[in-house]
């Protein structure tokens, strides 16, 4: 999968995946979605990003999780 809107640069945000070289980490967008904000609300708060930036951030996060084993706790 190709990500044209996500950049990783060791000189920007400590190498965290960011949107188009901006100082806006993918993790921030994912957290905002998780908190219940809509795409329109995020775009209003961050007018320098585009709707496709949000969608690609979510695709990037989903792809990143596919590559790792996550510890799961057993229900008691």
C-alpha positions in Angstrom: 0.0 0.0 0.0 1.3 3.4 -0.9 0.9 6.5 1.3 1.5 9.7 -0.6 0.3 12.0 2.2 2.2 10.5 5.1 5.8 11.4 5.7 8.4 10.2 8.1 11.4 12.5 8.7 13.8 12.2 11.6 14.0 16.0 11.7 10.2 16.5 12.1 8.4 15.4 15.3 11.2 13.0 16.1 10.5 10.8 13.1 6.8 10.2 13.9 4.6 9.7 10.8 3.1 13.1 10.0 0.7 14.5 7.4 2.6 15.9 4.4 5.7 17.0 6.3 3.6 19.1 8.6 4.0 19.0 12.3 0.8 17.1 12.7 1.3 13.4 13.6 -1.0 10.7 12.2 -1.5 9.7 15.9 -3.2 13.1 16.6 -5.7 12.6 13.8 -6.4 9.0 14.9 -6.9 10.2 18.5 -9.3 12.9 17.4 -11.4 10.4 15.4 -11.4 8.1 18.5 -12.6 10.9 20.6 -15.6 11.2 18.3 -14.7 14.3 16.3 -16.1 14.3 12.7 -13.9 14.9 9.7 -15.6 18.4 9.4 -14.7 19.3 13.0 -11.1 18.2 12.4 -10.8 20.2 9.2 -12.2 23.3 11.0 -9.6 22.9 13.8 -6.8 22.2 11.3 -7.6 24.2 8.2 -4.2 23.4 6.6 -5.1 19.7 6.1 -7.5 18.1 3.6 -10.1 15.5 4.0 -7.9 12.9 2.2 -5.2 13.6 4.8 -7.6 12.3 7.5 -8.6 9.3 5.5 -5.0 8.3 4.6 -4.0 8.7 8.3 -6.7 6.1 9.2 -5.5 3.8 6.5 -1.9 4.2 7.6 -2.8 3.5 11.2 -4.8 0.4 10.2 -1.9 -0.9 8.0 0.6 -0.2 10.9 -1.4 -2.4 13.2 -1.5 -5.3 10.8 2.3 -5.5 11.0 2.4 -6.1 14.8 1.3 -8.5 17.4 -0.7 -6.8 20.1 -0.9 -8.1 23.6 -4.5 -9.1 24.5 -5.7 -9.6 28.0 -8.0 -12.5 28.7 -11.3 -11.7 30.3 -11.7 -13.0 33.8 
